[in-house]
């Protein structure tokens, strides 16, 4: 959640386009330990058609996000390698599940980077229910409660929706926002990119920011609104007596949608504000202590999440989604698919096994044919038997050839009967001959002509006006003092199977600009479609400065490394690049 509170005066839109129908059966809540919550004498009449969301699966996503932060400088700040790896993690799983994916580049963000939008292909396109969470962290830590918790909750709900594949009465769109911590920039960019007609299609936006706080409360944005009704109905059914999210008003991405005239609500468990005595008596926990004691700190790790609060949030999301957008329930005959264990490692030239289990979840047992997709080159997957009756199991054998691609991959195991159900399996292929790494940038010092670089005219030069760091040649972008764009790029194949991947270059920025606050001239550094960094006249300094990035997320891929310099109409800024390397080891 963004740290600075916005000014008051948020316009509260009344959402009249949705109704919530509550049937005449009480919810039976799963027992949870460690929190004293009294059940109401007369629970609201609520019949849950929605599935139970596995908190274990949500926690597994949090573990992955924590690991990605650890491997990339300790955080997942927008525009960083940790953020890019987080986007790729979520994107890969959603693509395997059948979502339509869009990465939207936020060019106006403080740290330009991508929003991730995923739409489930069912329901009318002009009747959209949207669920969002910001995927970035602050630079101080991995951001697992803020906001891995909301991101992982939505990811698991999206995967369960795809696996259940029910009949849809509305279109469901999920979003993971960038640059929230710098001012809600990613969501604001998205809303501003919509036409008036497209905004009108969105009948409600639901935001989930910090939904697993260890000393948490149960807060709902605009708790008395029609939009909030399904979220409140679920927590009411557990006797939680949720309250208005006062602390979070104007501080998360729902504000961008409110400003766009779109009805909003959402869950939160609290940030740095302190729990009152009355709240502690109602919800358990410690009075006069912060809801999240690790808010915006390095200790915001997987240890900083309450499984109880997270579970209730994840199930509440599923309930709201089903109430708002699902019709007809699950098919008469239905089954589930699971893989145990959920991950394995295998060396080149070897094989490994896992058990695929099925269960009849509705109606009668049926024949289920098993298949797999997503295996990397050189890896084969087989099942024995290849078809089971729901309730039965099969052995999955994964075999890697001596030339199999190395790295970590997500394999989707699919069961096909009267419906299609799936589960994911994470496979890590290790090499047998070590890392075929080394320096993979060609002519990184620009001393051997222009190849294999592609550059604007005059960029690769030995002009003495801007000296090279080493040798005689360097790449000099801009420096004209007039509106100008220069580019410098090279296609690079990043080897697989190495332990580390470090992109490095030396950058000297010289400017005639006199401002100390406005970035008039900019240099953008990209790998593929991802922006690693943006520099400007504000970064000018004497001499060269080394810039380094972890690019492990591109192992086994061929990508384009690109530098783009843009200069405005007056006062030159020169971006001088030399000694570019990408070292795999």
N, C-alpha and C positions, 0 to 999 in steps of 0.2 A: 504494500500500500504506500502511496505517495506520502512523504513525511509532512509537507506543509499544507495547512488547511486553507482552502480557497475562501473567498468572501461569501457572505451569506446571500440569500435571495435566490436560491435554486427554485426554478419553476417546476412544480410537481404536476406532471401530466396525469390525467385520470384515464385509466385504461379500461375502455368499455367494450373492447372487441373480443374479450375472452370470458367464458364462464366456467366455473368449476363445479362439477357434479359430485356430491359426496353420497356414497351408498350407505346402506344400513348395517354395516358390520364394523366393529371396533378393530383398530390395529393391534396386533400382538407384537410388542417390541422385543427384540433380542435382549437378553440380560447382559448388562455390562458392569464391569467391576470398577471400583475406585471412585464412583461419583454417586452421591446421595441425592436421588431425584424421586420424589413421591409421585406415584401414579394418581391421576385424578379419580375422584369417586365415580364420576360419570364421564368416560372418555367420549370425545366427539365421534359421531358415526362416520367412519372412514373405511372404505374397502380398497385395499391396495392391489391394483392390477399390475403394478410395477415390479420389476425384479429386485431382489436383494443385491446390492453392489458389494462385492468382496472388498473389505477394508485391507485385507492382505495384498490384493492386487494393486490397490491404490498406493500402499506403502512400498511395494516393489518399484513403482514408477518414481517415488520419492528417492529411493535408494539410487536409482539410475541418475536422476538429476543431481544428487549430491556428488556422485562419482564424476559426472561430467564437469562440475565446478572444481572439484579437487584436481582434475587433470588439466585444467585450463586457468590456472592462476588463482583459484580459490573462490571464484564468483561466476555469476551468469549475467553480468551487466549487459544491457542492450548494446549491440554493436561489437561485443567481445567474442572471442572464440568459444567461450563457455555458453553464451547465448545461442550462437550458431549451432553448436552441437545439440543444445536443447531443442531447437526448432527441428533439426534433422531427426532426433529421437521420436518426437511426437508425430512428425510428418510420415516417417516410415511406417509406423503402426497404423495410422489412419489410412494410408494408401493400401496397405495389405487388407484392411477391412472393407474396402470398397468405397471410400469417401471421394468426393470431388474436391481436390485440394487447390488452393490458390495461395501463393506467397505474394504479399503486397509490400513493395519497397516503400518505406516511409522516408522520403527525401528530406522532409522538414524536421525530422526528429533530431534531438541533440546528438544522439549517436545513431546515424542513419542505419537502418536494419529492417528486417521483414516482420510484418504481421503474418500470422498463419490462419487461414480461413478454411474450414472443412464443412461441406454441406452433404447431408444424407439425401440421396436421390429418391425421395418419396414425398407425397403430399403436394398441394398446389403451390406453385412458385410465387404467387402473390399473397400468400398467407404464411409468414415466416415467424418462427419463435427462435430467438437467438440466445445462446448461452456463452458467456465470455469470462476470461481470466487473464491477468497479465503474466507472461512467462519470464520476464526479466527480474533480476535481483538488484539490490544495491551493490556497490563495489566492495563493501566491507565483508561480505560473506556469501555463502551458497544460496541463501534465500529459500529455505525449504518450507517453512510455514508461510513466508512472504516472498513469492507466492507460488512455490511449488505445490502447496496443498490444494489451492484452487485449480491449478493447471492439471495436476494428477487426477483430481476428482472428475474433472470434465473429460479427460482422456479415457478413463475407465468407463464412464457413462457412455461415451461415444462408442467404445468397443462393444459394450454390452448391447447397445441399441442395434448395432450392425449384426451382431451374432443372433439376436432375437428376430430381427427383420420383420417387425409387425406391420400391420396396415397403418398408414399415416393419414391423419386428418389435416395436418399442417406440415410445412417444410421446416426441418430442424437444421439450424446453422450454428456451428461451434466456432469460437475465435480465441486465439492466443495472442495477446497484444505485446508489442515491444515498447520500450521507452516510457513505461508508465511511471517509473520512479523519477524521471526527469520532468514530469508535468503532464501525465496522461496523453502524451504526444501521439502514440501509435493509434489509440482508439479515436482520438480527435481527427487524425488524418483520414481514418477509414470513414467516419461519419461525414466528414466534409467532402469525401469523394463520391458520395451517393447523390443521385438526383432526388428531387422531391418525390417522384413516383416510387423510387426504390426505398426511400425512407418510409413511405406509406405502407409498403409491403410488410415491414417489420412490426408485428403486432405486440411485441414485448421483448425487452432485453433484460437478461438475468445475469448479474455479476457475482463472482465468487472470489473473494480476496481475503486470505488468511482464515481458513475454515478449519484449522486444527490446533488453535492456541492451547498451550499446556495448562493455563489457568483460565481457560476460555469461558465466555458467555455465549448466549444464543441470541444473536442479533439479526434483524431483517431490515433491509432498506425499504423505507416507506411501508411499514408493517401493516398499516390499516388500509392500504390501497387494494383495489381489485386485482392488480397485477401480482401482488404479494400473496394472494389468497391460497394458492396451492402450496407454497413454501410454508406458510403459517399453519395450514391444515395438518401437514405432516408432523411438524414439531409440537403442535397442540395435541396430537394423538399420543405423543410420548409424555405428555404432562410437563413440557419444558417451559411453558409460559414465556415465549420469546418477547424481546423488547426492540424498540426502535434503535437502529444503528446510528446513534447520534455522533459518535466519534468519527465514523467514516464518511460523513456527509461531505460531498464535494471532493473527496480525496482518492477516489478510484474511478475506473473506466465507465461506470454507469453514468457519471456526470457528463461525459461527452455525449451520450445518447439522450440524456435529459435535455441538454442544450439543443439537440437536434429535434426535439419535440416527440421523442419516442418514449413510451411508457417503460418504466424500469422497476426492478427490485433485485434481491439477491441476499445471500447469506454472508455473515462474517462472525468470527469468534473473538474479535478484539485485538488491539495492538498495544500501545504503550499506556493507555488510560488504565486506571486502577479499579479493581472489582470492589463494589460496595459490600457492606455487611449483609444487606438484604439480598443481593445477588448471590453471595456465598451461601446464605441459608437456603436459597432456592435451588442453586445449581451445584453446590459443592465448591471446593477450591479454597483459596486463601484470600480473605478480605484485605483491602488496602494494599494489594500487590498488583503489578501489571498483569493484564491478560496474557501478554506475551513478553516474558522477561528478556528474550533475546531479539526483540524487534530491532531490525537494521544493525545487527551485530554479527560478529564472526561465529557466534555459538548457535546461529539459526541453521542447525543441521537436522538430520533425521531424528536426533534425540529431542528436538524441540517441537514435537508434534504429539498431541493427545489422540490415541487411537479411538477413544470413545467419541470425542467431538468430531473427529474426521469421519467416522462411520455414520454418525447421524446426519452429517452434512451431505455425504455421498448418497445416502438413501433418500434424503429429502430432494436432492436434485432429480433422481430417477422418478420419484413420485410426481414431481411437478411436470417433468417432461412427458410422462405417460398421460397425466390428466389433460395437458394442454395440446398434445400433438399426436397421440396414438389412439386409434379406433379399432374396434373389433377384437382386441386382445390377441393372445397367442393362438396359433393354429390348434385345431382339435388334437392332432397327433404331433407331438414335439419331442425333441431330445436335446441333450447337451453333449459337448465334446471337451475333454480335458487331456493335457499331456503332463506326465510325471516322469522324471523331473522336468521343470520348465526350461532348463538350460543344460548344455553339455559342451565340453571341449573335445576336439579330435585333432590329431596330428595328420599331416599329409601322409597318405598311404595306409591309414588306419580307418577303423569304423567304430561307431558307438550306437547304443540303443536307448530307447525310452518306451514307456507304455502309454498307449492312447486308450483312454477309457470313455465309454459312452454311457448315458443314462436316459431312461424314458422320463420326461418331465411332464408330459400331458398325454392323455389318450392311451393308445395301445402301442406296443413295441413295433418297430419297423426295421427294415433292412437299410443299413447305412454303408455307403461306399466311401472309402477313405482315399484321400489324395493330398499332395503337398505342393506348395508353390513358394517361390522366393529363395530356393537353394542357389548358392553361388556357382560359378563355373567350376566344373570338376567335382561337384558334390552330387550324389544321387541319394534319393530317399525311397524306401520301399516299406510295405506293410505286410505282416503275416498274422492273420489272414488279411486280404485286401478289402473284405466286406464283412461286417458283423451285424448282428441283431442288436438294436439299442438295448443297453444294459450289459453288453459284452465289451471285451477289450482286445487289442491287437498290439503286437510288438512292432515298433517303428525302428528300422535300421538305417543309419545315416553313414554313408561311406564317402571318404575323401580320397581322390586320386593323388598321385605323386605330384601333380601339377595344379592341384586345386588352388583357387584364390584364397589367400589368407585374410584374416580379419574376423569381425563379429557381424553376424547376419541374423535377420529375423525370418524364420520359416513359418508359414501359415499352414496349419493342418486343418483340412476341411472334410467334414462329413456331409454326404449328400443323400437325402432320403426324400420325403414329401416336402421337406424344407432343407435349407442349407445352414449348417452351424460350423463354427470354426474356433480354433485356439491357436495361440502363438507359441513358438519354441525358439529360444535363442541359441544359436550355434556359433562357437568360436573355433576357427580353423587355424592351427599353428603350423609354422613352417618346419621342415626338417633340416634345411641347410642354412639357417640363419637369415639375416636381413640383407637383401640385395640393395643396399642403400647408397650412401655417399651424397655428393653434391649433384643436384639434378637440374639446376639452372644453367642454361648455356650462355656463355659470353657475359657472365654477370658483372665483369669490370668494364665492358664495352670497348675493349682494346682490339677486338678481332673483327672490326667492321660492324654491320648492323645485324646480321643473322645470329641467332634465330629470332631476334626481336622484330616486331612490327611497330614502327614509330612515325609520328608526324615529321614533316620535313624540318631538318635542323635540330631535332631533339638530341640525337647522338652526335656529340661534337667534342673537339679538342680546343675550343675557344679558350683563350687565357682570361677572358673576362670573368669567368666563374671556374676556378681551378678544380680539377678532379681530386678526389680523396687520395687515390693511388693511381699511378700511371698517368696517361695524358687525356684519356677519354672518360666521359661521364654522360648521363642523360640530363639535359637541361630543359625543363618544361616551363613554358610561359616566360615572363620577364619582359614583355613588350610594352606594358603601360597602356594597353588598349584592349578592347574586348577580344578575347582569344581563347581557344581550347587546344591543348596538346594531349596526345595519348601515347602510351608506351605499353606494349603487351607482349606476352610470350606464352605459348601453349606448353604445359608442363605435365609430364606423367609422374605421379607420385607413387613410389613403390609400396607394395603391401608387406605386412609382416614385420615392420620395424617397431622399436620401442619408443622412439621419439622422432618428431618432425618439426623442425624449426625453420621458419622463414625469417630471413634477416636482410635488411638493407640499411645503408647509411644515407641520411637525408640532411641537406643544408637548405635552409629557407632564408632568403634575403628579400627584404621588402622596402619600398619607399612609402608605404602607407603609414600614417601618423596616428591612427586610432588605436586605442587600447581595449576596445570592446566589440568592434564589429568585424566579422569575417567577410571581407570583400572578395578575396581570392582564395581558392580552395584546391587541394590535392586529395583525390579519393583513391584509396588502394582497395582493389577487389580481387577475390579469388572466386572464379565462377560468377554466380549471381550474388555472392555474399560480400558486403562491404566490411573489410577488416578495420579500417580507420579512415578518418578525414582530418587533414591538417589545413591550416590557413595562415594568412599573414600574422595572425595572433601568436603563432608558434615560431616566429622568426628568432634566430639565434646565430651567434658567431660560430663558424665551424660546422662540422658534420656531427649529427647525433644518430646513434645506432637505434633502429627500431626492430623489435623481434615479435614473432607471433607463433603460437602453437597451431599447426595446421594438420594435426593428426586426423581430423574428421574427413580429410580428403584422401586418405591412404587407399591405394588401389584404383584411383581415378585419374583421368586426364582432364585437367582444368586449365583455364586461362588466367594468368596473373596479369592484372591490368592497372596501370597508373593513369589517372585522368586529371589534368590540371586545367582549371578554368579561371580566367582573369577578367575583371570588369573593365570599365571604359577608361579608367585613369589610374595612375600611380602603380608602377610595376611591382609584382611579386614573382620571384624566381624560386622554383622548386627543383633542386639539383639532387639527383639520385646516383649513387655509385655502389659498387661491390655488393650486388644482389646475390644471395645464396638461399638455397633450400636444402638443408642438411637432414638426411634420413639416417638413423643409426639404431 
